[in-house]
Each structure stands twice: as C-alpha cells, then as structure tokens.
Amino acid sequence: YITALSAMTSAVATTTKSSHFAAKPRSAAHARLFEAAVVPDTIDDDVDTVIEYPESEEARRAYVSSKTNRPVTEFQYKVYDACRQIPRGHFTTYKAMSDHLGSGPRAVGNALGKNPFCPLPIPCHRVMTSDCYIGGFSGDTKSKIFWKKAKLEKEGLKFDDKGFVAASMQQSRFFDKFQ
C-alpha cells in the first residue's frame, strides 16, 4: 500500500501548455482575501502523514469521517480519488477537477473541505482556484490558508505576495491528467 502511494505521489506530470488559464485575470477579491487573512500562531506544514484510506467498497461503506462524524459520500470518494492523482510539487484547480468529474467547482471544494484523509493520501492542499490563488483550506479562508501555503512551499511551489502561484510555475506545475 505505502509503495503504491509513494509511486503515485512521486509521479511526474508532463509539462504542457494549458489553455486552462487563458484569459483568466487575477482576482482582486482573492488578493484582498489574502491581505485580510490572519497568520496563525502555529503553522501546520505536514505533508508526510499518511492516513489509512478505504480502498474496497465494503470499507468505504463502513467508514465514518472523523471530521464530520458521517459516512463519506460516493461523490466525495470520487473527488478524493481524483485528488490523490496530483503529484507532489504540482497543483490543480477546483475547475479542472470538476471538469474531470462532470460536476461544479464548488461541489469539489465542499468535498475537499471535508477531507478526513489529509495530507496523504488525499492531498487537498494541492487544489487552487482557477486564477491560481491559494484558495481555502479545511473550510477556512481566514488563517488556515497559511497552512496550505506552507505545505505547498514544502513541496516546492512558490507564491507571490498576494497568495497566487508564482507565474513561472503556473503552466509547468499545473496538473490536469486525471484518469
């Protein structure tokens, strides 16, 4: 199990020019959110802890989320299964995931906000908004975004002073090769 997970998270995404970001200006509202965010006293930059993930249908039906005290839904598992494909040091967007799943970006964000398998095997910290803004983390946009940023920086991504992925990495580190 650990070997398969290690292979998944160390996979290299092929670099291609994506039209995903074409004509998407940086959001001034996102920049204001980042400026208004409060840096927490402690930063959780853990990207190595592996939480047991139910693989079989039986285990998935029996699993109760430690975050919500409810069963994980079929849609949430679809989101998590897609998210676990994002290689370390790369990122994707809520829109790219929702396009792959045939759903909406907010539905993907809601599922990831309830992710009980973070940081691994479901690295939800690797999902950004379509304009490459860091976005929320664990259902929070006020302070935990600094946890998300720290996790991504530990994995090699860089950000500008407004919370956007560095322009030099937006194409080369973008992942959308979901299977």
Summary of the structure (lengths in Angstrom):
residues: 179
radius of gyration: 15.6
end to end distance: 19.3
largest distance: 45.6
contacts: 511
relative contact order: 0.22
helix: 39%
strand: 9%
